[in-house]
Amino acid sequence: MKRLLLASTLALTSGATQADEIRVLNWQGYGTDLEWATTAFTEATGHTVVHEYFNSEQEALTKLRTNPGAYDVVIINSFFTPEVEKEGLLAVIDSTKISNIKNVAPDFLANAGLNAGGALHGVPWTWGLTSIAVNNADFPQAPGSLSVLWDPAWKGRVSIRDDANEAVQIGALATGQDINDIKDLQAVKDKLAALMPQIDTFWSSENDWNQFMAAGDLAVATYWSGSAGRSISKGLDITFVVPEEGVIGWLDGLSIPETSTKKDAAHAFVDWMINPEFYVKWAAEGAPASANMAAAAALPEDDFNRMVLGDPAVVAKVQFMLPMTEETRAAYLALWQELKAAQ
């Protein structure tokens, strides 16, 4: 086990009076549960880390509602943060306890979703794109359009994630609409209805996606840029595609539940998670892009995120997800459930 020299983290937590066990709620395999990272954090601070996982934002919200005091850090997408904050489930972030926050990009720090309720309720952590990736065995040349999902040649070897919001936003892009201001929801529904016969199975986790693609079950599927970087670093022969129709941009934040009784240790863990020293090592294993400018600048020139997300032509195609109302979310869910029921 490699050890990290964490002088900066030690300095951050030198005032801690006791060592705590903190519980982190996250997607499995998403940065915070890397063994070398939690080991280094414990060596530097004395605090230990235990994880619990979720498979959707709604599941995370249910866990927070039904288990008050059980979690100390939770990863929440910025578009979902307002709903969680509205229920009083998140504490206001104390920026004075997070020294690395000074290097977080101002645009991310000012994100409307993470500042729900008029105060910072999530520290910008990682960001990336939701688009498509293709199996290189099927595509000697990567496609340039989302229309490949509807190509009859790939019927039965197409997949998208089983997520209502993401599906509707892909449908919006495919119909030339703004993902945050869909004017013609019926057009989206019709487009997705035409897609359903193409799909043999939906994916729900990165591990599922990798297994399906490695087995040749999939030729093309929606995917996240950070996951694509990890898959490629592990030898999966795929290409992440930024199509002409555009891509969905997302921003994940590190939040602290209001009911946490270990907020000092939680702030220390958040600080470590946005530390460039942690991020650069994580990036070598395949990470999403960091919201910390110092971390992004420390990446090698051939890093996946630096090459893909650092391209101005790519950035120009990004539509970042904005918070949505509960009514909109409910409408998307009803649409998606109807489509799946009719499949």
ABEGO torsion letter per residue (X at the ends): XBBBBBAAAAAAAAABABBBBBBBBBBBGBGAABAAAAAAAAAAAGBBBBBBBBABAAAAAAAAAABBGABABBBBBAAAAAAAAAAGABBBBBAAABAAAAABBAAAAABAAAABGGBBABBBABBBBBBBBBBAAABABBBABAAAAABAAABGABBBBBBAAAAAAAAAAAAGBBAABBABAAAAAAAAAAAAAABABBBABAAAAAAAAAAGABABBBBBAAAAAAAAAAGBBBBBBBBAAEBBBBBBBBBBBAABABAAAAAAAAAAAABAAAAAAAAAAGBBBBABAAAAAABBAABAAAAAAABAAAAAABBBBBBBBAAAAAAAAAAAAAAAAAX
